[in-house]
Amino acid sequence: MNTNLGWFCIVRLGLVQACLGSIVVLTTSTLNRVMVVELALPALLPGFLVAMHYLVQVLRPRMGHGSDTGRRRTPWIVGGMATLALGGVLAALATVWMGSDRVAGIALAVPAFLMIGIGVSASGTSLLVLLAKRVAAPRRAAAATTVWLMMIAGFAVTSGVAGKLLDPYSPMRLIVVTAAVSVIALCVTLLALWRLEDEGAEIPSPAEPTVVAAPSFRTALAQVWSEPVARQFTVFIFLSMLAYSAQDLILEPFAGSVFGYTPGQSTQLSGVQHGGVLLGMLAATLAGRGVSGRRFGSLRAWQVGGCIGSALALLGLVAAGFVGTAWPFKATVFMLGVANGAFSIAAIASMMRLAGEGRESREGVRMGMWGAAQAVAFGLGGLVGTGASDLARWLIGTPGQAYAAVFGFEALLFVGAAVLAARLGRVAAPPVSRAAAIEPGWAGLTTR
């Protein structure tokens, strides 16, 4: 029986990802602005809260292991979305409370943002595992693009609609809008997932054993970490996403300091970059596919090429820091977006493919480990980028050359990621039987 999900089911999972993005964008963007502008709080506070929501996502492997042992992903997706929705409402309440009692509001915001991170971990990890297990190999890149574009659409639609509903701003309006978005997102998730996991699922034969002893999380994590491909891919995700996120917070300040861009112009520059990201994502959907008898490269080629292209674009920004306004700055930023989009979608599609390789029933642990690496990289990326730019400006003095030094460092990270991507899977892991997959006695993270 065919267990692969069709495009209608893939779009339904994309709706879930869009719902996840709609709550996250309110908590990490809108509440951020309210704390800093309306409440005149230090920008460090929302930065700390957002960093906490990334840091707690180191729990992703544990969440993935839970979905592995339960063999069903839907309860984890729904439970994660419910936790995320509740965390979003509590975060809005905490933000409003800060206006009258700062200490109490901050005290409530800490567990609220932790809940947001836990909810994202549980729902996002299990959703990706479901995609990895139930989407046919030739359409994985296209499926990843579809799901991610729908998440971006969730960002955009929620930002636009919620922005209009919040004007004119009032604390009660903030709570009502956040609660409405959270409730709608949870309801849409429940409808999108209704009997989806049962679609085309095979019924196990009565002759087959249905009860298999599940290993402990510590054992399962050690087994996955012992797999060379899974371990190398974890490092690749960390390096590439660290480089990807580190340039995000310093690109607009660079445009203002070196090229004299106004806030409006720098915002438009962000649109140019995201337009490139969209083009790169769409181009990467051709990975491994044939059109009129022609093939357009493998996922590995797009990963390596995207990382090298990102490094070259960053070197272009290095040159821009020295040359100044004579450099084709917008074209360089656009190409950076194209390369970023291409490697990221290829990496997600590879993640979906590699999740099922190695020991059986470890897909959630693998996906969780890679998701944790991405979350930690994103959490560190903003700190690394802004901290390195401040340090470089203090050491060098000239803004253009200081930013150039940081962009050069990020280019090196992308080169390292490209080398890792090129080496992935060169040594195939030996097949592991179901009996061997549950061997006991792994006490810690070891290699063999």
NORQUI-V378222 format. One record per residue. N is the residue number from 1. SS is DSSP state (a for helix, b for strand, c for the rest). PHI is phi in whole degrees, 0 to 359 (* if undefined). D_CENTER is the distance of its C-alpha to the mean C-alpha in Angstrom with 2 decimals. Layout:
[[N:SS:PHI:D_CENTER] [N:SS:PHI:D_CENTER]]
This chain:
[[1:c:*:32.68] [2:c:284:29.62] [3:c:258:26.49] [4:c:287:24.06] [5:c:281:22.40] [6:c:277:23.67] [7:a:295:22.04] [8:a:298:23.05] [9:a:291:21.15] [10:a:297:18.01] [11:a:295:18.33] [12:a:298:18.89] [13:a:293:15.58] [14:a:297:14.07] [15:a:298:16.05] [16:a:297:14.49] [17:a:296:10.94] [18:a:295:12.79] [19:a:296:14.46] [20:a:301:11.46] [21:a:295:10.38] [22:a:294:14.10] [23:a:285:14.54] [24:a:298:11.66] [25:a:293:12.92] [26:a:292:16.38] [27:a:283:15.80] [28:a:265:13.89] [29:a:243:15.91] [30:a:295:19.18] [31:a:296:20.08] [32:a:303:19.33] [33:a:297:21.88] [34:a:298:24.36] [35:a:299:24.48] [36:a:279:25.14] [37:a:270:27.35] [38:a:292:29.13] [39:c:262:29.46] [40:c:55:29.84] [41:c:270:27.84] [42:c:299:26.58] [43:a:298:23.17] [44:a:297:22.53] [45:a:296:22.42] [46:a:297:19.36] [47:a:298:17.70] [48:a:294:18.64] [49:a:295:17.50] [50:a:294:13.95] [51:a:298:13.92] [52:a:297:15.29] [53:a:294:12.58] [54:a:283:10.15] [55:a:298:13.11] [56:a:292:13.97] [57:a:284:10.86] [58:a:296:12.98] [59:a:282:14.54] [60:a:306:12.06] [61:a:301:14.63] [62:a:293:17.36] [63:a:297:15.87] [64:a:297:15.48] [65:a:296:19.04] [66:a:298:20.29] [67:a:288:19.21] [68:a:295:20.74] [69:a:288:23.99] [70:a:280:24.21] [71:c:67:23.56] [72:c:232:22.18] [73:c:262:18.61] [74:a:303:19.70] [75:a:300:20.99] [76:a:288:17.80] [77:a:294:15.80] [78:a:294:18.65] [79:a:298:19.16] [80:a:295:15.60] [81:a:294:15.84] [82:a:296:19.27] [83:a:297:18.22] [84:a:297:15.53] [85:a:297:18.29] [86:a:296:20.85] [87:a:298:18.80] [88:a:296:18.30] [89:a:295:22.06] [90:a:296:23.01] [91:a:295:20.99] [92:a:295:22.95] [93:a:301:26.15] [94:a:296:25.53] [95:a:297:25.05] [96:a:296:28.28] [97:a:297:30.03] [98:a:300:29.37] [99:c:293:31.77] [100:c:250:34.66] [101:c:219:33.79] [102:a:299:31.25] [103:a:296:31.34] [104:a:295:31.03] [105:a:297:28.16] [106:a:294:26.16] [107:a:299:27.15] [108:a:282:25.69] [109:a:294:22.47] [110:a:298:21.57] [111:a:294:21.51] [112:a:297:19.98] [113:a:289:16.81] [114:a:295:16.85] [115:a:297:17.11] [116:a:299:14.11] [117:a:295:11.99] [118:a:294:13.97] [119:a:296:13.64] [120:a:298:9.86] [121:a:298:10.25] [122:a:293:13.17] [123:a:285:12.33] [124:a:295:8.79] [125:a:295:10.06] [126:a:292:13.35] [127:a:296:12.39] [128:a:295:10.79] [129:a:296:13.93] [130:a:299:16.12] [131:a:298:14.97] [132:a:298:15.49] [133:a:278:18.91] [134:a:241:20.23] [135:c:251:19.33] [136:c:297:21.89] [137:a:307:21.01] [138:a:296:22.24] [139:a:251:20.01] [140:a:294:16.63] [141:a:296:15.48] [142:a:294:16.89] [143:a:295:15.39] [144:a:298:11.79] [145:a:298:12.79] [146:a:301:14.46] [147:a:295:11.79] [148:a:288:9.28] [149:a:294:12.43] [150:a:291:13.42] [151:a:294:10.40] [152:a:298:11.36] [153:a:298:14.87] [154:a:299:14.23] [155:a:303:13.31] [156:a:294:16.41] [157:a:296:18.81] [158:a:297:18.22] [159:a:299:18.57] [160:a:292:21.70] [161:a:292:23.39] [162:a:297:22.70] [163:a:300:23.80] [164:a:290:27.08] [165:a:290:27.66] [166:c:277:27.23] [167:c:257:29.93] [168:c:281:32.31] [169:c:288:30.31] [170:c:210:31.63] [171:a:302:30.23] [172:a:295:31.16] [173:a:296:29.53] [174:a:299:26.18] [175:a:294:26.48] [176:a:296:27.64] [177:a:295:24.93] [178:a:297:22.10] [179:a:296:23.91] [180:a:297:24.49] [181:a:299:20.88] [182:a:295:19.94] [183:a:294:22.90] [184:a:298:22.32] [185:a:299:18.69] [186:a:293:20.01] [187:a:295:22.96] [188:a:297:21.10] [189:a:299:18.87] [190:a:298:22.16] [191:a:292:23.78] [192:a:294:21.03] [193:a:267:21.01] [194:c:302:24.81] [195:c:58:26.12] [196:c:292:23.24] [197:c:292:22.82] [198:c:275:26.60] [199:c:295:26.63] [200:c:72:28.45] [201:c:290:27.86] [202:c:279:30.60] [203:c:269:33.06] [204:c:298:33.85] [205:c:290:37.42] [206:c:300:39.81] [207:c:285:40.90] [208:c:275:37.47] [209:c:293:36.68] [210:c:256:34.31] [211:c:246:34.00] [212:c:236:32.29] [213:c:298:32.11] [214:c:272:28.55] [215:c:285:27.86] [216:c:290:26.74] [217:a:299:23.15] [218:a:300:24.43] [219:a:294:26.07] [220:a:298:23.21] [221:a:294:20.82] [222:a:297:23.66] [223:a:296:24.26] [224:a:292:20.74] [225:a:295:20.72] [226:c:284:24.12] [227:c:278:22.80] [228:a:303:22.70] [229:a:294:20.15] [230:a:298:17.60] [231:a:292:18.36] [232:a:296:18.22] [233:a:293:14.90] [234:a:298:13.48] [235:a:294:15.10] [236:a:300:13.97] [237:a:300:10.21] [238:a:297:11.20] [239:a:297:13.56] [240:a:293:11.80] [241:a:286:8.69] [242:a:296:11.48] [243:a:294:13.48] [244:a:297:10.95] [245:a:276:10.37] [246:a:294:14.02] [247:c:277:15.61] [248:c:295:13.90] [249:c:273:16.28] [250:c:248:19.32] [251:a:293:19.63] [252:a:292:21.35] [253:a:302:23.59] [254:a:298:24.51] [255:a:297:25.53] [256:a:288:27.62] [257:a:286:29.25] [258:a:263:30.12] [259:a:253:30.45] [260:c:69:31.61] [261:c:291:29.07] [262:c:283:29.52] [263:a:305:26.68] [264:a:295:26.99] [265:a:292:26.95] [266:a:291:23.88] [267:a:295:22.05] [268:a:296:23.31] [269:a:298:22.08] [270:a:298:18.49] [271:a:295:19.35] [272:a:298:20.69] [273:a:295:17.55] [274:a:291:15.40] [275:a:297:18.26] [276:a:295:17.93] [277:a:301:14.23] [278:a:299:15.41] [279:a:297:18.32] [280:a:297:16.45] [281:a:297:14.24] [282:a:295:17.53] [283:a:294:19.33] [284:a:291:17.05] [285:c:294:17.89] [286:c:280:21.30] [287:c:301:20.25] [288:c:75:22.86] [289:c:256:24.48] [290:b:247:28.01] [291:b:231:29.52] [292:c:55:33.34] [293:c:84:33.55] [294:b:256:31.33] [295:b:250:28.14] [296:c:239:25.36] [297:c:91:24.06] [298:c:265:21.95] [299:a:300:18.23] [300:a:298:19.17] [301:a:297:21.07] [302:a:290:18.27] [303:a:297:15.94] [304:a:297:18.88] [305:a:297:20.05] [306:a:295:16.81] [307:a:293:16.62] [308:a:294:20.37] [309:a:299:20.23] [310:a:296:17.71] [311:a:297:20.12] [312:a:295:23.07] [313:a:295:21.72] [314:a:294:21.13] [315:a:295:24.68] [316:a:297:25.74] [317:a:291:24.49] [318:a:300:26.47] [319:a:298:29.48] [320:a:298:28.90] [321:a:295:29.20] [322:a:267:32.62] [323:a:280:33.91] [324:a:88:32.90] [325:a:294:33.48] [326:a:287:35.03] [327:c:278:31.70] [328:c:287:29.88] [329:a:293:27.00] [330:a:298:25.42] [331:a:297:25.64] [332:a:294:23.88] [333:a:296:20.97] [334:a:298:20.82] [335:a:294:20.87] [336:a:298:18.08] [337:a:297:15.95] [338:a:300:17.30] [339:a:294:16.57] [340:a:300:12.96] [341:a:296:12.45] [342:a:295:14.56] [343:a:289:13.06] [344:a:292:9.38] [345:a:292:10.80] [346:a:298:13.30] [347:a:293:11.00] [348:a:294:9.26] [349:a:297:12.92] [350:a:296:14.19] [351:a:302:11.95] [352:a:295:13.56] [353:a:287:16.87] [354:a:287:16.91] [355:c:301:15.96] [356:c:268:19.55] [357:c:268:21.32] [358:c:98:23.32] [359:c:298:24.66] [360:c:289:24.70] [361:c:59:22.92] [362:c:237:20.26] [363:a:299:17.37] [364:a:294:15.70] [365:a:294:16.29] [366:a:298:14.89] [367:a:297:11.63] [368:a:294:11.53] [369:a:296:12.50] [370:a:289:9.82] [371:a:295:7.09] [372:a:295:9.39] [373:a:299:9.74] [374:a:294:6.25] [375:a:296:6.76] [376:a:297:10.29] [377:a:297:9.80] [378:a:294:8.17] [379:a:297:10.98] [380:a:280:13.48] [381:a:302:12.65] [382:a:297:14.23] [383:a:294:17.06] [384:a:296:17.71] [385:a:297:17.84] [386:a:289:20.01] [387:a:295:22.03] [388:a:294:22.79] [389:a:293:23.85] [390:a:296:26.15] [391:a:296:27.59] [392:a:295:28.18] [393:a:293:29.92] [394:a:290:32.08] [395:a:281:33.03] [396:a:264:33.44] [397:c:95:34.40] [398:c:280:33.77] [399:a:302:30.47] [400:a:301:29.99] [401:a:289:30.55] [402:a:295:28.46] [403:a:297:25.35] [404:a:300:26.29] [405:a:297:26.27] [406:a:291:22.69] [407:a:298:21.58] [408:a:296:23.67] [409:a:297:21.96] [410:a:294:18.51] [411:a:298:20.24] [412:a:297:21.46] [413:a:298:18.04] [414:a:293:17.11] [415:a:296:20.51] [416:a:300:19.92] [417:a:295:16.67] [418:a:296:18.81] [419:a:297:21.52] [420:a:296:19.38] [421:a:297:18.05] [422:a:292:21.72] [423:a:271:22.89] [424:c:300:20.52] [425:c:76:22.71] [426:c:295:25.96] [427:c:249:27.41] [428:c:288:27.01] [429:c:284:26.89] [430:c:294:30.00] [431:c:297:29.75] [432:c:240:29.69] [433:c:284:31.71] [434:c:297:30.91] [435:c:293:33.57] [436:a:290:32.20] [437:a:292:28.71] [438:a:244:30.14] [439:c:296:32.26] [440:c:273:32.72] [441:c:99:33.23] [442:c:272:29.95] [443:c:269:30.12] [444:c:204:27.33] [445:c:282:24.82] [446:c:228:27.13] [447:c:239:27.34] [448:c:211:30.10]]
